[in-house]
Amino acid sequence: MRSAVFDTQFYGRMAIGDNESQDITIDDLQPAVFKAFLHFVYTDSLPSMVDLDDDEKREMVKHLFVAADKYATKRMKVICEGILWKSLDAETAATILALT
């Protein structure tokens, strides 16, 4: 699994023989961000964001960066960091630095 958090949540229970439901509720991500997150989990790449303007893309990457940190997807976090650092300017510096 690309997410250490999900790996523990799904397979940690199985390892100890817990037969309870394997449902996990994710209520802290917007649907579009969660869809992009799942795309990464299954494909090891960020989804195409050509339909987003620069500000929307930056916002999506910020949300993905936070999700990557929370759900321990190290590679996605590194990819998002790279994208955010490339878009760093005087207007976005404080926000981007606050995320890292």
mmCIF file of the C-alpha atoms, coordinates in Angstrom:
data_MODEL
# 
_entry.id   MODEL 
# 
loop_
_atom_site.group_PDB 
_atom_site.id 
_atom_site.type_symbol 
_atom_site.label_atom_id 
_atom_site.label_alt_id 
_atom_site.label_comp_id 
_atom_site.label_asym_id 
_atom_site.label_entity_id 
_atom_site.label_seq_id 
_atom_site.pdbx_PDB_ins_code 
_atom_site.Cartn_x 
_atom_site.Cartn_y 
_atom_site.Cartn_z 
_atom_site.occupancy 
_atom_site.B_iso_or_equiv 
_atom_site.pdbx_formal_charge 
_atom_site.auth_seq_id 
_atom_site.auth_comp_id 
_atom_site.auth_asym_id 
_atom_site.auth_atom_id 
_atom_site.pdbx_PDB_model_num 
ATOM 1   C CA . MET A 1 1   ? 0.000   0.000   0.000   1.00 0.00 ? 1   MET A CA 1 
ATOM 2   C CA . ARG A 1 2   ? 1.160   3.516   -0.728  1.00 0.00 ? 2   ARG A CA 1 
ATOM 3   C CA . SER A 1 3   ? -0.360  4.797   2.523   1.00 0.00 ? 3   SER A CA 1 
ATOM 4   C CA . ALA A 1 4   ? 1.103   3.528   5.763   1.00 0.00 ? 4   ALA A CA 1 
ATOM 5   C CA . VAL A 1 5   ? -2.017  4.746   7.563   1.00 0.00 ? 5   VAL A CA 1 
ATOM 6   C CA . PHE A 1 6   ? -4.378  2.745   5.339   1.00 0.00 ? 6   PHE A CA 1 
ATOM 7   C CA . ASP A 1 7   ? -2.041  -0.225  5.442   1.00 0.00 ? 7   ASP A CA 1 
ATOM 8   C CA . THR A 1 8   ? -2.304  -0.274  9.224   1.00 0.00 ? 8   THR A CA 1 
ATOM 9   C CA . GLN A 1 9   ? -6.047  0.345   9.221   1.00 0.00 ? 9   GLN A CA 1 
ATOM 10  C CA . PHE A 1 10  ? -6.827  -2.410  6.724   1.00 0.00 ? 10  PHE A CA 1 
ATOM 11  C CA . TYR A 1 11  ? -4.178  -5.031  7.314   1.00 0.00 ? 11  TYR A CA 1 
ATOM 12  C CA . GLY A 1 12  ? -3.377  -4.422  10.980  1.00 0.00 ? 12  GLY A CA 1 
ATOM 13  C CA . ARG A 1 13  ? -6.858  -5.644  11.916  1.00 0.00 ? 13  ARG A CA 1 
ATOM 14  C CA . MET A 1 14  ? -6.602  -8.672  9.658   1.00 0.00 ? 14  MET A CA 1 
ATOM 15  C CA . ALA A 1 15  ? -3.277  -9.624  11.165  1.00 0.00 ? 15  ALA A CA 1 
ATOM 16  C CA . ILE A 1 16  ? -4.847  -9.907  14.607  1.00 0.00 ? 16  ILE A CA 1 
ATOM 17  C CA . GLY A 1 17  ? -7.922  -11.729 13.305  1.00 0.00 ? 17  GLY A CA 1 
ATOM 18  C CA . ASP A 1 18  ? -10.495 -8.966  13.707  1.00 0.00 ? 18  ASP A CA 1 
ATOM 19  C CA . ASN A 1 19  ? -13.424 -9.827  11.445  1.00 0.00 ? 19  ASN A CA 1 
ATOM 20  C CA . GLU A 1 20  ? -15.277 -6.564  12.002  1.00 0.00 ? 20  GLU A CA 1 
ATOM 21  C CA . SER A 1 21  ? -16.136 -4.254  9.133   1.00 0.00 ? 21  SER A CA 1 
ATOM 22  C CA . GLN A 1 22  ? -13.217 -2.883  7.139   1.00 0.00 ? 22  GLN A CA 1 
ATOM 23  C CA . ASP A 1 23  ? -15.049 0.381   6.434   1.00 0.00 ? 23  ASP A CA 1 
ATOM 24  C CA . ILE A 1 24  ? -13.139 3.594   6.975   1.00 0.00 ? 24  ILE A CA 1 
ATOM 25  C CA . THR A 1 25  ? -14.834 6.977   6.910   1.00 0.00 ? 25  THR A CA 1 
ATOM 26  C CA . ILE A 1 26  ? -12.918 9.855   5.339   1.00 0.00 ? 26  ILE A CA 1 
ATOM 27  C CA . ASP A 1 27  ? -14.739 13.056  6.144   1.00 0.00 ? 27  ASP A CA 1 
ATOM 28  C CA . ASP A 1 28  ? -11.898 15.554  6.106   1.00 0.00 ? 28  ASP A CA 1 
ATOM 29  C CA . LEU A 1 29  ? -11.274 15.632  2.330   1.00 0.00 ? 29  LEU A CA 1 
ATOM 30  C CA . GLN A 1 30  ? -13.349 17.279  -0.354  1.00 0.00 ? 30  GLN A CA 1 
ATOM 31  C CA . PRO A 1 31  ? -14.684 14.740  -2.886  1.00 0.00 ? 31  PRO A CA 1 
ATOM 32  C CA . ALA A 1 32  ? -12.467 16.041  -5.722  1.00 0.00 ? 32  ALA A CA 1 
ATOM 33  C CA . VAL A 1 33  ? -9.382  15.867  -3.489  1.00 0.00 ? 33  VAL A CA 1 
ATOM 34  C CA . PHE A 1 34  ? -10.266 12.366  -2.317  1.00 0.00 ? 34  PHE A CA 1 
ATOM 35  C CA . LYS A 1 35  ? -10.750 11.260  -5.925  1.00 0.00 ? 35  LYS A CA 1 
ATOM 36  C CA . ALA A 1 36  ? -7.305  12.639  -6.814  1.00 0.00 ? 36  ALA A CA 1 
ATOM 37  C CA . PHE A 1 37  ? -5.841  10.990  -3.710  1.00 0.00 ? 37  PHE A CA 1 
ATOM 38  C CA . LEU A 1 38  ? -7.316  7.621   -4.700  1.00 0.00 ? 38  LEU A CA 1 
ATOM 39  C CA . HIS A 1 39  ? -5.983  8.097   -8.224  1.00 0.00 ? 39  HIS A CA 1 
ATOM 40  C CA . PHE A 1 40  ? -2.508  8.416   -6.749  1.00 0.00 ? 40  PHE A CA 1 
ATOM 41  C CA . VAL A 1 41  ? -2.964  5.429   -4.429  1.00 0.00 ? 41  VAL A CA 1 
ATOM 42  C CA . TYR A 1 42  ? -3.927  3.197   -7.366  1.00 0.00 ? 42  TYR A CA 1 
ATOM 43  C CA . THR A 1 43  ? -1.608  4.585   -10.069 1.00 0.00 ? 43  THR A CA 1 
ATOM 44  C CA . ASP A 1 44  ? 1.363   6.124   -8.219  1.00 0.00 ? 44  ASP A CA 1 
ATOM 45  C CA . SER A 1 45  ? 0.817   9.355   -10.152 1.00 0.00 ? 45  SER A CA 1 
ATOM 46  C CA . LEU A 1 46  ? -1.187  12.515  -9.727  1.00 0.00 ? 46  LEU A CA 1 
ATOM 47  C CA . PRO A 1 47  ? -4.204  12.836  -12.000 1.00 0.00 ? 47  PRO A CA 1 
ATOM 48  C CA . SER A 1 48  ? -4.132  15.215  -14.939 1.00 0.00 ? 48  SER A CA 1 
ATOM 49  C CA . MET A 1 49  ? -5.075  18.709  -13.876 1.00 0.00 ? 49  MET A CA 1 
ATOM 50  C CA . VAL A 1 50  ? -5.132  20.317  -17.328 1.00 0.00 ? 50  VAL A CA 1 
ATOM 51  C CA . ASP A 1 51  ? -8.745  21.390  -16.845 1.00 0.00 ? 51  ASP A CA 1 
ATOM 52  C CA . LEU A 1 52  ? -7.772  23.503  -13.806 1.00 0.00 ? 52  LEU A CA 1 
ATOM 53  C CA . ASP A 1 53  ? -6.367  27.017  -13.974 1.00 0.00 ? 53  ASP A CA 1 
ATOM 54  C CA . ASP A 1 54  ? -3.124  27.770  -12.104 1.00 0.00 ? 54  ASP A CA 1 
ATOM 55  C CA . ASP A 1 55  ? -4.851  28.873  -8.896  1.00 0.00 ? 55  ASP A CA 1 
ATOM 56  C CA . GLU A 1 56  ? -7.165  25.836  -8.854  1.00 0.00 ? 56  GLU A CA 1 
ATOM 57  C CA . LYS A 1 57  ? -4.226  23.520  -9.520  1.00 0.00 ? 57  LYS A CA 1 
ATOM 58  C CA . ARG A 1 58  ? -2.224  25.115  -6.699  1.00 0.00 ? 58  ARG A CA 1 
ATOM 59  C CA . GLU A 1 59  ? -5.186  24.731  -4.324  1.00 0.00 ? 59  GLU A CA 1 
ATOM 60  C CA . MET A 1 60  ? -5.655  21.073  -5.317  1.00 0.00 ? 60  MET A CA 1 
ATOM 61  C CA . VAL A 1 61  ? -1.960  20.370  -4.769  1.00 0.00 ? 61  VAL A CA 1 
ATOM 62  C CA . LYS A 1 62  ? -2.092  22.075  -1.358  1.00 0.00 ? 62  LYS A CA 1 
ATOM 63  C CA . HIS A 1 63  ? -4.998  19.850  -0.332  1.00 0.00 ? 63  HIS A CA 1 
ATOM 64  C CA . LEU A 1 64  ? -3.218  16.772  -1.698  1.00 0.00 ? 64  LEU A CA 1 
ATOM 65  C CA . PHE A 1 65  ? -0.077  17.730  0.211   1.00 0.00 ? 65  PHE A CA 1 
ATOM 66  C CA . VAL A 1 66  ? -2.064  17.887  3.463   1.00 0.00 ? 66  VAL A CA 1 
ATOM 67  C CA . ALA A 1 67  ? -3.742  14.548  2.664   1.00 0.00 ? 67  ALA A CA 1 
ATOM 68  C CA . ALA A 1 68  ? -0.370  12.987  1.831   1.00 0.00 ? 68  ALA A CA 1 
ATOM 69  C CA . ASP A 1 69  ? 0.985   14.107  5.175   1.00 0.00 ? 69  ASP A CA 1 
ATOM 70  C CA . LYS A 1 70  ? -2.054  12.900  7.120   1.00 0.00 ? 70  LYS A CA 1 
ATOM 71  C CA . TYR A 1 71  ? -2.288  9.516   5.381   1.00 0.00 ? 71  TYR A CA 1 
ATOM 72  C CA . ALA A 1 72  ? 1.484   8.940   5.136   1.00 0.00 ? 72  ALA A CA 1 
ATOM 73  C CA . THR A 1 73  ? 1.887   8.754   1.382   1.00 0.00 ? 73  THR A CA 1 
ATOM 74  C CA . LYS A 1 74  ? 5.497   9.915   1.280   1.00 0.00 ? 74  LYS A CA 1 
ATOM 75  C CA . ARG A 1 75  ? 5.950   9.859   -2.491  1.00 0.00 ? 75  ARG A CA 1 
ATOM 76  C CA . MET A 1 76  ? 2.827   11.958  -3.076  1.00 0.00 ? 76  MET A CA 1 
ATOM 77  C CA . LYS A 1 77  ? 4.021   14.425  -0.461  1.00 0.00 ? 77  LYS A CA 1 
ATOM 78  C CA . VAL A 1 78  ? 7.369   14.792  -2.248  1.00 0.00 ? 78  VAL A CA 1 
ATOM 79  C CA . ILE A 1 79  ? 5.637   15.285  -5.609  1.00 0.00 ? 79  ILE A CA 1 
ATOM 80  C CA . CYS A 1 80  ? 3.314   17.922  -4.151  1.00 0.00 ? 80  CYS A CA 1 
ATOM 81  C CA . GLU A 1 81  ? 6.231   19.686  -2.445  1.00 0.00 ? 81  GLU A CA 1 
ATOM 82  C CA . GLY A 1 82  ? 8.010   19.935  -5.788  1.00 0.00 ? 82  GLY A CA 1 
ATOM 83  C CA . ILE A 1 83  ? 4.973   21.425  -7.495  1.00 0.00 ? 83  ILE A CA 1 
ATOM 84  C CA . LEU A 1 84  ? 4.378   23.897  -4.667  1.00 0.00 ? 84  LEU A CA 1 
ATOM 85  C CA . TRP A 1 85  ? 8.010   25.017  -4.520  1.00 0.00 ? 85  TRP A CA 1 
ATOM 86  C CA . LYS A 1 86  ? 7.944   25.710  -8.264  1.00 0.00 ? 86  LYS A CA 1 
ATOM 87  C CA . SER A 1 87  ? 4.937   27.994  -7.794  1.00 0.00 ? 87  SER A CA 1 
ATOM 88  C CA . LEU A 1 88  ? 6.449   29.804  -4.818  1.00 0.00 ? 88  LEU A CA 1 
ATOM 89  C CA . ASP A 1 89  ? 6.314   33.583  -5.098  1.00 0.00 ? 89  ASP A CA 1 
ATOM 90  C CA . ALA A 1 90  ? 5.859   36.569  -2.792  1.00 0.00 ? 90  ALA A CA 1 
ATOM 91  C CA . GLU A 1 91  ? 2.071   36.127  -2.712  1.00 0.00 ? 91  GLU A CA 1 
ATOM 92  C CA . THR A 1 92  ? 2.040   32.391  -1.971  1.00 0.00 ? 92  THR A CA 1 
ATOM 93  C CA . ALA A 1 93  ? 5.159   32.041  0.196   1.00 0.00 ? 93  ALA A CA 1 
ATOM 94  C CA . ALA A 1 94  ? 3.491   32.303  3.606   1.00 0.00 ? 94  ALA A CA 1 
ATOM 95  C CA . THR A 1 95  ? 0.719   29.852  2.766   1.00 0.00 ? 95  THR A CA 1 
ATOM 96  C CA . ILE A 1 96  ? 3.032   27.287  1.183   1.00 0.00 ? 96  ILE A CA 1 
ATOM 97  C CA . LEU A 1 97  ? 5.595   27.533  3.973   1.00 0.00 ? 97  LEU A CA 1 
ATOM 98  C CA . ALA A 1 98  ? 2.834   27.038  6.547   1.00 0.00 ? 98  ALA A CA 1 
ATOM 99  C CA . LEU A 1 99  ? 1.959   23.716  4.899   1.00 0.00 ? 99  LEU A CA 1 
ATOM 100 C CA . THR A 1 100 ? 5.514   22.337  5.041   1.00 0.00 ? 100 THR A CA 1 
# 
